[in-house]
């Protein structure tokens, strides 16, 4: 039997708002919270008892270009939500950005409860760029996206920028530009030709689209073939080579989800039914060497490998013990490296998603994994005693969180290992020296070609100079050069790199 301080997930709610239905940010997170309470068998008044609250950061508050949008904002989303719920939590958090955040929050909430600081914590979030951008473009009313004035919220999570100023200047601040660097490196490392690997990505993601087609919450509930997903077509343009549109996470959606975590004593006091209770058996949080240029290489992920190792060790389980799996799937390489480092097969008959994945279920900003957890709770409830694995990823394969779930109660006291104890293993990894102002002969380590809607736009090169130091550069703005990079594998190709503006404009010209 679980002890009174054993943490337990008692309710989950999610909602997808079709075109014209989204009621605004605050209403969306409130509805998700009330759906989670109803799922736990509670009435709305039970939410007044929460003593902890966390709202996943909205993409509109992420900084960069989106921060400049002329739209109303909620000064303090957690405080505004607490007021609507008539709750007075002892601690209210608004998170920094990162797709790892919902799972990291569950890990945090369970530790807070196990260690006696809280008894009932609400975690919720939403994304609404679909409706918001439609309204902004049409000049429609945006007032529902505003909220009351207030003090700035307490921010939670690792808020460091994902890239350096130099990386940003060369285009690495957009996921659609940076994830292809990992994909091309992985393709080369596996010895695949370009077309061969293109089809492999389609075969990886076609089953995801099939799951989305059967999920009533999916933004794009359409099953697609491997060829339709992988290769360019009238509705499937190239975005960042080798990723077509159907291989990209879609962020302009309107989706909300919430999870409620309680102590077993509180769950008992609230009379939550035993069949509703889901336990976190294993968890971990890791980060890679932080910036993209710092990485050990572009075809592995030590942080995924070590984080998954720790989560499975805590649970006393192995990947083979999982009945259900949801790997973070913003782009194919996130799934491919997840499989590679954790030990799942890319064609695993169990499937690698319970939602349909970010390109097809929808990629609701930082909150996708809240939907993963909600769906995983439904799956393990329907199969008592089964275990499910969830992973989350933030920035550029940078921040990672892992969770292992089951209706089987935890044995003994719930305790997780301090993430700092294994993070130091990652931080100590050897990695190449970076040269800010490269000059002279150089070799391509990895690369991508970025497309606009009507033209090829930009080449991004991560390379090594003659001393083996790593650099970032762009290619000349020459369509012939760019299309040649896309037509044949450029990794290992030689050329000359030159630096301008103190390293803020590096140019690699291939031989």
C-alpha positions in Angstrom: 0.0 0.0 0.0 1.3 3.5 -0.8 2.1 5.7 2.2 0.2 9.0 2.9 3.0 11.0 1.2 3.2 8.9 -1.9 2.4 11.2 -4.9 -0.3 10.2 -7.3 -1.7 11.6 -10.5 -5.5 11.7 -10.0 -6.9 13.6 -12.9 -6.1 14.8 -16.4 -8.0 16.9 -18.9 -7.4 18.0 -22.5 -9.3 19.9 -25.2 -8.6 20.8 -28.8 -10.5 23.9 -30.1 -11.4 23.7 -33.7 -11.4 26.8 -35.9 -13.3 29.7 -34.2 -13.8 27.9 -30.9 -10.8 29.0 -28.9 -12.0 31.3 -26.0 -8.6 32.8 -25.1 -5.7 31.8 -23.0 -7.1 32.1 -19.5 -10.4 30.4 -20.4 -8.5 27.6 -22.0 -6.3 26.8 -19.0 -9.2 27.1 -16.7 -11.3 24.6 -18.8 -8.4 22.2 -18.9 -8.1 22.4 -15.1 -11.9 21.8 -14.6 -11.7 18.8 -17.1 -8.9 17.3 -15.0 -10.9 17.8 -11.8 -13.9 16.1 -13.4 -11.7 13.3 -14.6 -10.7 12.7 -11.0 -14.3 12.5 -10.0 -14.2 15.9 -8.3 -16.4 19.0 -8.6 -15.0 22.4 -9.5 -14.9 23.4 -5.9 -12.1 20.9 -5.2 -9.8 23.1 -7.2 -10.1 25.7 -4.5 -8.0 23.4 -2.3 -4.9 23.4 -4.5 -1.8 24.4 -2.6 0.5 24.4 -5.7 -0.1 25.7 -9.2 2.1 25.8 -12.3 1.2 27.2 -15.7 3.4 26.2 -18.6 4.8 29.2 -20.4 2.8 30.4 -23.4 4.8 30.7 -26.7 3.8 34.3 -27.0 6.0 35.0 -23.9 9.0 33.2 -25.2 10.9 36.2 -26.3 12.4 36.8 -29.8 10.2 37.8 -32.7 7.0 36.4 -31.2 7.4 38.7 -28.2 7.1 41.7 -30.5 3.6 40.7 -31.7 1.1 43.5 -31.0 -1.2 41.4 -28.8 -2.6 41.7 -25.3 -1.0 39.5 -22.7 -1.8 38.2 -19.2 0.6 39.8 -16.7 0.6 36.8 -14.3 -1.2 33.7 -15.7 -0.9 31.6 -12.5 -2.4 34.4 -10.4 -5.1 35.1 -12.9 -6.1 31.4 -13.0 -6.0 31.1 -9.2 -8.4 34.0 -9.0 -10.8 32.4 -11.4 -10.6 29.1 -9.5 -11.0 30.9 -6.1 -7.9 29.2 -5.0 -5.0 30.4 -2.8 -2.0 28.2 -3.6 1.1 28.7 -1.4 3.2 28.7 -4.5 2.3 29.7 -8.1 4.7 29.2 -11.0 4.9 30.3 -14.6 7.5 28.3 -16.5 10.3 29.2 -18.8 10.1 27.7 -22.3 10.8 24.1 -23.3 8.9 21.0 -24.5 10.4 19.1 -21.6 8.4 21.3 -19.1 5.2 19.3 -18.4 7.1 16.1 -17.6 9.7 18.1 -15.6 6.8 19.7 -13.7 5.3 16.3 -12.8 8.7 15.2 -11.6 8.9 18.4 -9.5 5.4 18.1 -8.2 5.8 14.5 -7.1 9.0 15.4 -5.2 7.3 18.4 -3.6 4.5 16.2 -2.4 6.7 13.3 -1.2 8.9 15.7 0.8 5.9 17.3 2.5 5.7 20.8 0.9 2.5 20.3 -0.9 -0.6 18.1 -1.0 -2.5 19.1 -4.1 -0.9 20.6 -7.2 -2.5 21.7 -10.5 -0.3 21.7 -13.6 -1.9 23.3 -16.7 -1.0 24.9 -20.0 -2.3 25.9 -23.4 -1.2 27.0 -26.9 -3.4 29.2 -29.0 -1.3 30.5 -31.9 -3.7 29.0 -34.4 -6.6 31.3 -33.4 -4.4 34.2 -32.3 -2.6 34.4 -35.7 -5.8 34.1 -37.6 -7.4 36.9 -35.6 -4.3 39.1 -35.9 -4.1 38.6 -39.6 -7.8 39.4 -40.0 -7.7 42.4 -37.6 -10.3 40.8 -35.3 -10.8 41.4 -31.6 -7.9 40.0 -29.5 -9.2 41.1 -26.1 -9.8 37.5 -24.9 -6.0 37.0 -24.9 -5.4 39.7 -22.4 -5.9 39.5 -18.6 -5.7 41.4 -15.4 -2.7 43.5 -14.5 -0.5 42.2 -11.8 3.0 41.6 -10.5 5.4 39.4 -12.5 5.0 35.7 -11.8 7.7 33.5 -10.3 9.4 31.8 -13.2 10.4 28.1 -13.0 12.8 26.0 -15.0 16.0 26.7 -16.9 15.5 30.0 -18.7 18.9 30.3 -20.4 18.6 31.2 -24.1 18.9 28.2 -26.3 21.6 29.7 -28.6 24.5 32.2 -28.4 24.4 35.5 -30.3 26.6 34.0 -33.0 24.5 30.9 -33.4 21.4 33.2 -33.7 23.0 35.4 -36.3 23.6 32.3 -38.4 20.1 31.0 -38.1 20.3 28.4 -35.3 17.6 30.0 -33.2 14.7 28.4 -35.1 14.0 24.7 -34.5 13.2 24.3 -38.2 16.7 25.3 -39.0 18.6 23.5 -36.3 17.1 20.0 -36.0 18.0 19.3 -39.7 21.6 19.6 -38.7 21.2 16.6 -36.4 19.2 14.7 -39.0 21.7 15.0 -41.7 24.5 14.0 -39.3 22.6 11.0 -38.2 21.8 10.0 -41.8 25.5 10.2 -42.7 26.6 8.3 -39.6 24.2 5.5 -40.5 25.6 5.4 -44.1 22.3 6.1 -45.8 21.8 7.8 -49.1 19.6 10.9 -49.2 16.6 9.3 -50.8 17.0 6.2 -48.7 16.9 8.2 -45.5 14.1 10.4 -46.8 11.9 7.3 -47.1 13.0 6.0 -43.7 11.8 9.2 -42.1 8.4 8.8 -43.8 8.2 5.2 -42.6 9.0 6.3 -39.1 6.3 8.9 -39.0 3.5 7.3 -41.0 2.4 5.2 -38.0 2.3 8.5 -36.0 -0.2 10.0 -38.4 -2.3 6.8 -38.2 -2.5 7.2 -34.4 -3.4 10.9 -34.8 -6.2 9.9 -37.3 -7.8 7.9 -34.5 -7.3 10.6 -31.8 -10.3 13.0 -31.3 -7.9 15.6 -29.9 -5.6 15.6 -32.9 -5.2 18.8 -34.9 -4.5 16.9 -38.1 -6.5 13.6 -37.8 -5.3 12.3 -41.2 -3.3 9.1 -41.9 -0.6 9.6 -44.5 1.7 7.2 -46.3 5.4 7.2 -45.9 5.9 8.6 -49.3 3.3 11.3 -48.9 5.1 12.5 -45.7 8.7 12.2 -46.8 8.7 13.6 -50.3 8.0 17.0 -51.7 4.5 17.7 -53.2 2.1 20.5 -53.9 1.0 20.5 -50.2 4.3 19.3 -48.7 7.1 21.8 -49.5 10.6 21.5 -48.2 11.2 23.6 -45.1 14.6 22.8 -43.8 16.4 20.0 -45.7 15.7 17.1 -45.3 12.4 18.0 -43.6 9.3 18.5 -45.6 6.3 20.3 -44.0 4.8 16.9 -42.9 8.0 16.1 -41.0 7.7 19.4 -38.9 6.0 20.0 -35.6 3.1 22.3 -36.1 2.8 25.0 -33.5 -0.2 27.1 -34.8 -2.8 25.0 -32.9 -5.4 25.7 -30.2 -5.0 23.0 -27.5 -5.0 22.9 -23.7 -4.3 20.2 -21.1 -3.9 19.9 -17.3 -2.9 17.3 -14.8 -3.6 17.1 -11.0 -1.1 15.6 -8.6 -1.9 14.8 -5.0 -0.5 13.1 -2.0 -2.2 9.7 -1.3 -3.6 11.2 1.9 -5.2 14.0 0.0 -6.5 11.6 -2.7 -8.1 9.6 0.1 -9.6 12.7 1.7 -11.0 13.7 -1.7 -12.4 10.1 -2.2 -10.6 9.7 -5.5 -11.4 6.2 -6.8 -8.6 3.7 -6.9 -9.0 3.1 -10.6 -8.3 6.8 -11.3 -4.9 6.8 -9.6 -1.7 6.7 -11.7 1.7 6.6 -10.1 5.0 8.0 -11.3 7.5 5.1 -10.9 10.6 6.6 -12.5 11.7 10.0 -13.6 14.7 12.0 -14.5 15.8 15.4 -15.9 18.9 16.1 -17.9 20.4 18.7 -20.3 22.9 18.3 -23.1 26.0 20.5 -23.3 23.9 23.6 -23.7 24.4 25.3 -27.0 24.2 23.6 -30.4 27.9 24.2 -31.1 28.9 22.7 -27.8 27.6 19.2 -28.5 29.8 16.1 -28.4 28.5 15.3 -31.9 25.3 15.6 -33.9 24.3 11.9 -34.1 24.0 11.0 -30.5 22.4 12.3 -27.3 24.1 11.5 -24.0 21.4 13.4 -22.1 18.7 11.1 -23.5 20.8 8.0 -22.8 21.6 9.0 -19.2 18.2 10.4 -18.4 16.4 7.3 -19.6 18.8 5.2 -17.7 18.1 7.0 -14.5 14.3 6.9 -15.0 14.3 3.1 -15.6 16.6 2.5 -12.7 14.3 4.4 -10.4 11.3 2.4 -11.6 13.2 -0.9 -11.5 12.0 -1.5 -15.1 13.5 -1.8 -18.6 12.4 -0.5 -22.0 11.0 -4.0 -22.7 8.6 -3.6 -19.7 6.8 -0.7 -21.3 3.4 -1.4 -22.8 3.0 2.2 -24.0 5.5 4.7 -25.3 5.4 8.4 -26.2 8.7 9.7 -27.5 8.9 13.5 -28.1 8.5 13.8 -31.8 9.0 17.5 -32.9 11.1 16.2 -35.8 12.2 12.7 -36.8 15.6 13.0 -35.3 14.1 13.4 -31.8 12.4 10.0 -32.2 15.4 8.4 -33.9 17.8 9.5 -31.2 15.3 8.5 -28.5 15.1 5.0 -29.9 18.9 4.8 -30.4 19.7 6.0 -26.9 16.9 4.3 -24.9 16.7 1.0 -26.7 13.4 1.1 -28.6 13.2 -0.1 -32.2 12.0 2.5 -34.7 9.5 0.0 -35.9 8.5 -1.1 -32.4 5.2 -3.0 -32.6 4.0 -1.2 -29.4 4.2 2.1 -31.3 6.2 5.2 -30.3 3.3 7.6 -29.7 0.0 7.6 -27.8 -1.1 10.9 -29.1 -0.1 11.0 -32.8 3.0 13.1 -32.3 3.7 16.8 -32.7 3.4 17.0 -36.5 0.0 15.3 -36.5 -1.6 15.5 -33.1 -0.2 19.1 -32.9 2.7 20.7 -31.3 1.2 23.0 -28.7 4.2 25.1 -27.8 5.7 24.0 -24.6 2.6 22.0 -23.5 2.5 19.0 -25.8 3.8 16.6 -23.2 0.9 17.5 -20.9 -1.3 15.9 -23.6 1.1 13.0 -23.7 0.7 12.5 -19.9 -3.0 12.9 -20.1 -3.2 10.3 -22.8 -0.8 8.0 -21.0 -2.9 8.1 -17.9 -5.9 7.0 -20.0 -3.9 4.1 -21.5 -2.5 2.7 -18.2 -5.9 3.1 -16.5 -7.4 1.0 -19.3 -4.7 -1.7 -18.7 -4.2 -1.9 -15.0 -0.7 -2.9 -14.0 0.8 -1.9 -17.4 3.6 0.7 -17.6 4.1 3.6 -20.0 7.1 5.8 -20.8 6.9 9.5 -21.7 9.8 11.8 -22.8 10.0 15.5 -23.4 12.5 17.7 -25.1 13.2 21.4 -25.0 15.1 23.8 -27.2 17.4 21.9 -29.7 17.6 18.4 -28.2 18.8 20.4 -25.2 16.5 19.9 -22.1 15.0 16.5 -21.4 12.5 15.0 -19.0 11.3 11.4 -18.6 8.5 9.7 -16.7 7.3 6.1 -16.2 3.7 5.6 -15.3 1.4 2.8 -14.0 -1.7 2.2 -11.9 0.4 -0.1 -9.8 1.2 1.7 -6.6 4.8 2.5 -5.7 6.4 0.2 -3.2 8.1 2.0 -0.3 8.8 5.7 0.1 8.8 7.8 -3.1 12.2 9.4 -3.7 14.1 10.5 -6.8 17.8 10.9 -7.3 19.0 14.5 -7.4 19.4 15.3 -11.1 22.7 17.2 -10.3 24.2 13.8 -9.4 24.0 12.5 -12.9 24.1 15.8 -14.8 27.7 16.2 -13.9 28.4 13.1 -16.0 27.1 14.9 -19.1 28.8 18.2 -18.2 32.2 16.5 -18.1 31.9 15.1 -21.6 34.7 16.1 -24.0 33.6 18.2 -27.0 35.3 20.2 -29.8 36.9 23.6 -29.3 34.9 26.4 -30.9 36.5 29.0 -33.2 34.4 32.2 -33.4 36.3 33.7 -36.4 37.3 30.8 -38.6 39.5 31.3 -41.6 41.0 29.1 -44.3 40.5 25.5 -45.4 37.6 23.7 -43.7 35.4 20.6 -43.8 31.6 20.2 -43.4 30.6 18.4 -40.1 26.9 18.8 -40.7 24.6 21.2 -42.7 21.1 22.1 -43.9 19.5 24.1 -46.6 16.6 26.4 -45.6 13.7 27.1 -47.9 11.2 30.0 -48.1 7.8 29.2 -49.6 8.9 30.2 -53.1 12.7 29.8 -53.1 15.8 28.2 -51.5 16.9 30.8 -49.0 19.9 29.9 -46.7 22.6 27.3 -46.2 23.8 26.6 -42.7 27.1 24.8 -42.1 28.7 23.5 -39.0 32.2 22.7 -39.9 35.8 22.1 -38.7 38.8 24.2 -39.5 42.3 22.8 -40.3 43.0 22.6 -36.5 39.8 20.5 -35.9 38.0 23.4 -34.2 34.2 23.7 -34.8 32.6 26.7 -36.3 29.2 27.9 -37.7 28.8 29.6 -41.0 26.3 30.3 -43.8 26.9 29.6 -47.5 27.0 32.2 -50.3 23.5 33.1 -51.4 23.8 31.2 -54.6 20.9 28.9 -55.7 23.3 26.6 -57.5 25.5 26.1 -54.4 22.4 25.5 -52.2 20.7 23.0 -54.5 24.0 21.1 -54.9 24.2 20.8 -51.1 20.7 19.3 -51.1 21.4 17.0 -54.1 24.3 15.1 -52.6 25.7 14.5 -49.2 27.8 17.5 -48.1 29.3 16.0 -44.9 33.0 15.6 -45.3 33.1 18.0 -48.2 35.9 20.6 -48.2 35.9 24.3 -48.8 37.1 27.7 -47.5 35.6 29.6 -44.6 36.0 33.3 -44.0 34.9 35.5 -41.1 33.4 39.0 -41.1 32.0 41.3 -38.4 33.8 39.7 -35.5 32.4 36.2 -36.3 28.8 37.4 -36.8 29.0 36.7 -40.5 31.0 33.6 -41.3 30.8 32.3 -44.9 31.7 28.8 -46.0 32.3 28.3 -49.8 32.4 24.6 -50.8 35.1 23.5 -53.3 
